[in-house]
Amino acid sequence: MSATPDQPSEQPRPTPNSSAGWARNDPGTSSPQFLPEDASELEQLPPLDAFLETLNLLDTGANTGANIYTGKSQWMPHGRVFGGQVSAQSIVAASLTVDEERPIHSMRGYFVRPGDVRSPITFEVERIHDGNSFSTRLVQAYQHGLPIWSMIASFQVEEDGLDHAVRMPTGMPDPESLQSEAAHVAVAGQALANYWVHRRPFSMRHVDGPVYLQPAQQRKATEAVWVKAQGSLPDDPVIHRAAICYVADYLMIDPVLRRHGLSWVDPRLRIASLDHGVWWHRFARADEWLLFALESPNAHGGRGLSYGHFFDREGRLVASVSQEAMVRLKQQR
């Protein structure tokens, strides 16, 4: 299956403060000083509003009956599409072809090639199967006629059944007692890290401190981070499930770096997410604090593997995530 991306048409679209219930983030957090001079209208929105706008897909296949949608990208300093964004957009695209009574419960996707933030992304959804209880969808994301991401997702009618779950880690401090990312980065004043903090649509508070600018003091392959959206999200459950998928991609490689005494700004580091998988167990809002507990069981052959669990403040297991990434150290001469 191939496609040529459609250019977004001038069709009416919900705005972040429209009757659709989208939240207007605090303008003070938009930090325009971290954007390029030629920033687009989307990029000038506060971070959470820009995130929501990326999920507001155009139905570009409506006239042909095909399930084809087009989306925009948030600006990134390196010019490449953020993997969490394209995976979240794919969840929205697939969900548009399934009854609301069948929420997504799992997905697995592979990053095929880097995406360009300046070009629209076309999402083609294939209806693989619709059964009595389950539906399966294949989503291919394209730019310039080439695939950048491929995802298969499963949806299920909610039903009763056996119930058990792993427990939330004990001894975790409340998020309100932890420093924000902005506080950590303000001390260092590193321009790129300032961008990552002030333009992210999610607040993250690391239990043991982040590894953005310097290695962790203790080399361990575990990580715990409180996360939530920077403002209110719409009530639509699809948005909250997509948001969990999105924010997870920010953090999946962290336990690998922490274990090996590396930071994100290490000049030797070459990193790229290879895949991304999410299982949603119980519904939770992504604009309320969730604890994301991660661990890396393995790093070998230029790749690192991480698992993670999301818990709400009541200790319920909300979602589980897995990801393998390319993690290479460039030899310096």
ChimeraX attribute file (.defattr): number of C-alpha atoms within 10 A of each C-alpha:
attribute: neighborCount
match mode: 1-to-1
recipient: residues
	/A:1	6
	/A:2	11
	/A:3	17
	/A:4	12
	/A:5	22
	/A:6	19
	/A:7	14
	/A:8	18
	/A:9	10
	/A:10	7
	/A:11	8
	/A:12	7
	/A:13	11
	/A:14	13
	/A:15	16
	/A:16	22
	/A:17	12
	/A:18	11
	/A:19	8
	/A:20	12
	/A:21	15
	/A:22	20
	/A:23	17
	/A:24	19
	/A:25	22
	/A:26	13
	/A:27	12
	/A:28	9
	/A:29	17
	/A:30	22
	/A:31	17
	/A:32	18
	/A:33	10
	/A:34	15
	/A:35	17
	/A:36	13
	/A:37	8
	/A:38	8
	/A:39	11
	/A:40	13
	/A:41	8
	/A:42	17
	/A:43	21
	/A:44	19
	/A:45	22
	/A:46	24
	/A:47	27
	/A:48	25
	/A:49	25
	/A:50	26
	/A:51	24
	/A:52	20
	/A:53	21
	/A:54	18
	/A:55	23
	/A:56	20
	/A:57	23
	/A:58	23
	/A:59	20
	/A:60	22
	/A:61	15
	/A:62	11
	/A:63	7
	/A:64	8
	/A:65	8
	/A:66	13
	/A:67	19
	/A:68	25
	/A:69	27
	/A:70	26
	/A:71	25
	/A:72	25
	/A:73	25
	/A:74	23
	/A:75	22
	/A:76	18
	/A:77	13
	/A:78	10
	/A:79	13
	/A:80	16
	/A:81	22
	/A:82	21
	/A:83	24
	/A:84	20
	/A:85	22
	/A:86	26
	/A:87	29
	/A:88	23
	/A:89	31
	/A:90	32
	/A:91	26
	/A:92	21
	/A:93	27
	/A:94	27
	/A:95	20
	/A:96	16
	/A:97	14
	/A:98	18
	/A:99	12
	/A:100	14
	/A:101	11
	/A:102	16
	/A:103	21
	/A:104	30
	/A:105	19
	/A:106	20
	/A:107	23
	/A:108	18
	/A:109	21
	/A:110	20
	/A:111	20
	/A:112	16
	/A:113	15
	/A:114	16
	/A:115	25
	/A:116	19
	/A:117	18
	/A:118	15
	/A:119	16
	/A:120	19
	/A:121	30
	/A:122	32
	/A:123	32
	/A:124	26
	/A:125	23
	/A:126	18
	/A:127	15
	/A:128	12
	/A:129	11
	/A:130	14
	/A:131	8
	/A:132	7
	/A:133	12
	/A:134	16
	/A:135	21
	/A:136	20
	/A:137	23
	/A:138	19
	/A:139	24
	/A:140	23
	/A:141	30
	/A:142	24
	/A:143	21
	/A:144	16
	/A:145	14
	/A:146	17
	/A:147	21
	/A:148	22
	/A:149	24
	/A:150	21
	/A:151	22
	/A:152	21
	/A:153	23
	/A:154	22
	/A:155	23
	/A:156	20
	/A:157	15
	/A:158	13
	/A:159	6
	/A:160	5
	/A:161	6
	/A:162	4
	/A:163	5
	/A:164	7
	/A:165	9
	/A:166	10
	/A:167	11
	/A:168	19
	/A:169	12
	/A:170	7
	/A:171	6
	/A:172	12
	/A:173	11
	/A:174	13
	/A:175	19
	/A:176	10
	/A:177	9
	/A:178	17
	/A:179	14
	/A:180	18
	/A:181	20
	/A:182	18
	/A:183	11
	/A:184	18
	/A:185	21
	/A:186	13
	/A:187	8
	/A:188	12
	/A:189	12
	/A:190	13
	/A:191	11
	/A:192	15
	/A:193	19
	/A:194	20
	/A:195	19
	/A:196	18
	/A:197	22
	/A:198	22
	/A:199	23
	/A:200	22
	/A:201	25
	/A:202	22
	/A:203	20
	/A:204	28
	/A:205	25
	/A:206	20
	/A:207	19
	/A:208	14
	/A:209	19
	/A:210	24
	/A:211	19
	/A:212	22
	/A:213	18
	/A:214	16
	/A:215	20
	/A:216	20
	/A:217	11
	/A:218	11
	/A:219	15
	/A:220	16
	/A:221	18
	/A:222	19
	/A:223	24
	/A:224	24
	/A:225	23
	/A:226	26
	/A:227	23
	/A:228	21
	/A:229	24
	/A:230	21
	/A:231	19
	/A:232	17
	/A:233	23
	/A:234	16
	/A:235	12
	/A:236	12
	/A:237	17
	/A:238	17
	/A:239	20
	/A:240	20
	/A:241	26
	/A:242	22
	/A:243	28
	/A:244	28
	/A:245	28
	/A:246	22
	/A:247	23
	/A:248	24
	/A:249	21
	/A:250	16
	/A:251	18
	/A:252	27
	/A:253	27
	/A:254	23
	/A:255	29
	/A:256	27
	/A:257	24
	/A:258	24
	/A:259	19
	/A:260	15
	/A:261	16
	/A:262	22
	/A:263	18
	/A:264	20
	/A:265	15
	/A:266	13
	/A:267	10
	/A:268	13
	/A:269	15
	/A:270	13
	/A:271	16
	/A:272	16
	/A:273	21
	/A:274	19
	/A:275	21
	/A:276	23
	/A:277	22
	/A:278	25
	/A:279	20
	/A:280	21
	/A:281	16
	/A:282	13
	/A:283	15
	/A:284	21
	/A:285	22
	/A:286	24
	/A:287	19
	/A:288	16
	/A:289	22
	/A:290	27
	/A:291	28
	/A:292	28
	/A:293	20
	/A:294	26
	/A:295	22
	/A:296	25
	/A:297	13
	/A:298	12
	/A:299	18
	/A:300	10
	/A:301	8
	/A:302	12
	/A:303	17
	/A:304	24
	/A:305	21
	/A:306	23
	/A:307	20
	/A:308	24
	/A:309	24
	/A:310	27
	/A:311	24
	/A:312	21
	/A:313	15
	/A:314	8
	/A:315	15
	/A:316	18
	/A:317	23
	/A:318	22
	/A:319	23
	/A:320	22
	/A:321	24
	/A:322	21
	/A:323	23
	/A:324	22
	/A:325	20
	/A:326	18
	/A:327	21
	/A:328	16
	/A:329	13
	/A:330	10
	/A:331	7
	/A:332	6
	/A:333	3
